[in-house]
Amino acid sequence: MKAIIIAGMFLVLSSTALAQRPVHSCAGDLSVEGNRNKLLILREDSRKIATAKSKHQLDGGLFNLDNSLLVVYGLPNQVDRIHPQTTRLTVFSIEKGKPRMRRIFGETFGSGILEIGFTQDNKSIYVSTRLGHGLIDIRNKDVAWFSLSEELDVKLQECPPDNATKAF
């Protein structure tokens, strides 16, 4: 009986883990959502315009201000039993002419992601984790890590206050 209850709880929890809320651009015209087929679906005004395969769930993400870049993160589709708290982060470029999402690179974080943001110069991505924070150089794909005790003087992009839609 105990095994049946545990199996039932596993099924309930695993099915709700797939329910992921979409990430919206500042203006609200673009959004990305994950689905059960391990795809990210890019929508413009609710119309599907592109898809990309994902190696992780969609727990959060952010569009840059000009909607040319998208960073998303989440738990891996295949859980690592040695490091179960691992979070994957993927950066995509978004091409406007013939809409598509092109994967630029991915990175694995062992302590979970708490916050992300694009720097104002649009050259780096700030990542905050439980163990420290880092800056990802988008062009070189390098990560510079800093301890929690080190303060970074980094200015991040913010949605204009007149936009009601907020990315997360």
RARA-V749005 format. One record per residue. SS is DSSP state (hx for helix, st for strand, lp for the rest). Layout:
BEGIN
[[SS] [SS]]
END
This chain:
BEGIN
[[lp] [hx] [hx] [hx] [hx] [hx] [hx] [hx] [hx] [hx] [hx] [hx] [hx] [hx] [hx] [hx] [hx] [lp] [lp] [lp] [lp] [lp] [st] [st] [lp] [lp] [lp] [lp] [lp] [st] [st] [st] [st] [st] [lp] [lp] [lp] [lp] [st] [st] [st] [st] [st] [st] [lp] [lp] [st] [st] [st] [st] [st] [st] [st] [lp] [lp] [st] [lp] [lp] [lp] [st] [st] [st] [st] [lp] [lp] [lp] [lp] [lp] [st] [st] [st] [st] [st] [st] [st] [st] [lp] [lp] [lp] [lp] [lp] [lp] [lp] [lp] [lp] [lp] [st] [st] [st] [st] [st] [st] [st] [st] [st] [lp] [lp] [lp] [lp] [st] [st] [st] [st] [st] [st] [st] [st] [st] [st] [lp] [lp] [lp] [st] [st] [st] [st] [st] [st] [st] [lp] [lp] [lp] [lp] [st] [st] [st] [st] [st] [st] [lp] [lp] [lp] [st] [st] [st] [st] [st] [lp] [lp] [lp] [lp] [st] [st] [st] [st] [st] [lp] [lp] [lp] [lp] [lp] [lp] [lp] [lp] [lp] [st] [lp] [lp] [lp] [lp] [lp] [lp] [lp] [lp] [lp] [lp] [lp] [lp]]
END
